[in-house]
Amino acid sequence: MIDTLQPSRSPTDSTGWFHRHLEIRTCTGAPIYHQIETQIRTAIDDGTLGPGCELPSSTSLAGHLRVDRRTLRIAIDALTDAGLIVRTGYTRCIALRS
């Protein structure tokens, strides 16, 4: 669950967090993109993913979550629009604030 997350070891050591803590629950009825967005937003807001934390590539994260990359991109777009992350390249995104 999102409230039991441990802080990253360093500002850029976030890939492990995504693989250990980000999860999709199909029984909730909440859209998958919303679940992803909410969990990442909460981790940024509570400081678990601090400024400079790099998100895994969309291909890697979508594969780990077993979701379509387009679904993941909807969540990433919402976080970008909210000013929580910035895209620094085609596949690279970095958290802006905590």
Contacts in CASP RR format, 6 or more apart in sequence:
PFRMAT RR
TARGET T0000
AUTHOR 0000-0000-0000
METHOD contacts of the structure
MODEL  1
MIDTLQPSRSPTDSTGWFHRHLEIRTCTGAPIYHQIETQIRTAIDDGTLG
PGCELPSSTSLAGHLRVDRRTLRIAIDALTDAGLIVRTGYTRCIALRS
2 21 0 8 1.000
2 38 0 8 1.000
2 39 0 8 1.000
2 42 0 8 1.000
2 43 0 8 1.000
5 17 0 8 1.000
5 21 0 8 1.000
5 43 0 8 1.000
5 46 0 8 1.000
5 48 0 8 1.000
6 17 0 8 1.000
6 48 0 8 1.000
7 47 0 8 1.000
7 48 0 8 1.000
8 14 0 8 1.000
8 17 0 8 1.000
8 48 0 8 1.000
8 49 0 8 1.000
8 50 0 8 1.000
8 53 0 8 1.000
11 50 0 8 1.000
11 51 0 8 1.000
11 52 0 8 1.000
11 53 0 8 1.000
12 52 0 8 1.000
12 53 0 8 1.000
12 54 0 8 1.000
13 53 0 8 1.000
14 49 0 8 1.000
14 53 0 8 1.000
14 54 0 8 1.000
14 55 0 8 1.000
14 56 0 8 1.000
14 95 0 8 1.000
15 54 0 8 1.000
15 56 0 8 1.000
15 60 0 8 1.000
17 43 0 8 1.000
17 48 0 8 1.000
17 49 0 8 1.000
18 55 0 8 1.000
18 56 0 8 1.000
18 61 0 8 1.000
18 64 0 8 1.000
19 56 0 8 1.000
19 64 0 8 1.000
21 39 0 8 1.000
21 43 0 8 1.000
22 36 0 8 1.000
22 39 0 8 1.000
22 40 0 8 1.000
22 61 0 8 1.000
22 64 0 8 1.000
22 65 0 8 1.000
23 39 0 8 1.000
23 65 0 8 1.000
24 32 0 8 1.000
24 35 0 8 1.000
24 36 0 8 1.000
24 65 0 8 1.000
24 66 0 8 1.000
24 67 0 8 1.000
25 35 0 8 1.000
28 35 0 8 1.000
32 67 0 8 1.000
32 71 0 8 1.000
33 71 0 8 1.000
33 72 0 8 1.000
33 74 0 8 1.000
33 75 0 8 1.000
33 78 0 8 1.000
34 75 0 8 1.000
36 65 0 8 1.000
36 67 0 8 1.000
36 71 0 8 1.000
36 72 0 8 1.000
36 75 0 8 1.000
37 74 0 8 1.000
37 75 0 8 1.000
37 78 0 8 1.000
37 79 0 8 1.000
40 49 0 8 1.000
40 55 0 8 1.000
40 75 0 8 1.000
40 79 0 8 1.000
40 84 0 8 1.000
40 85 0 8 1.000
41 79 0 8 1.000
41 82 0 8 1.000
41 84 0 8 1.000
42 48 0 8 1.000
43 49 0 8 1.000
44 50 0 8 1.000
44 79 0 8 1.000
44 84 0 8 1.000
44 85 0 8 1.000
44 95 0 8 1.000
44 97 0 8 1.000
44 98 0 8 1.000
45 98 0 8 1.000
46 98 0 8 1.000
47 98 0 8 1.000
49 95 0 8 1.000
49 98 0 8 1.000
50 95 0 8 1.000
50 97 0 8 1.000
50 98 0 8 1.000
51 95 0 8 1.000
51 96 0 8 1.000
51 97 0 8 1.000
51 98 0 8 1.000
52 94 0 8 1.000
52 95 0 8 1.000
52 96 0 8 1.000
53 94 0 8 1.000
53 95 0 8 1.000
54 92 0 8 1.000
54 93 0 8 1.000
54 94 0 8 1.000
54 95 0 8 1.000
55 61 0 8 1.000
55 76 0 8 1.000
55 85 0 8 1.000
55 92 0 8 1.000
55 93 0 8 1.000
55 94 0 8 1.000
55 95 0 8 1.000
56 64 0 8 1.000
57 91 0 8 1.000
57 92 0 8 1.000
58 69 0 8 1.000
58 72 0 8 1.000
58 73 0 8 1.000
58 76 0 8 1.000
58 91 0 8 1.000
59 69 0 8 1.000
59 91 0 8 1.000
61 72 0 8 1.000
62 68 0 8 1.000
62 69 0 8 1.000
62 71 0 8 1.000
62 72 0 8 1.000
65 72 0 8 1.000
76 85 0 8 1.000
76 87 0 8 1.000
76 93 0 8 1.000
79 85 0 8 1.000
79 93 0 8 1.000
80 86 0 8 1.000
80 87 0 8 1.000
80 93 0 8 1.000
83 96 0 8 1.000
83 97 0 8 1.000
84 95 0 8 1.000
84 96 0 8 1.000
84 97 0 8 1.000
85 93 0 8 1.000
85 94 0 8 1.000
85 95 0 8 1.000
85 96 0 8 1.000
86 93 0 8 1.000
86 94 0 8 1.000
86 96 0 8 1.000
87 93 0 8 1.000
88 94 0 8 1.000
END
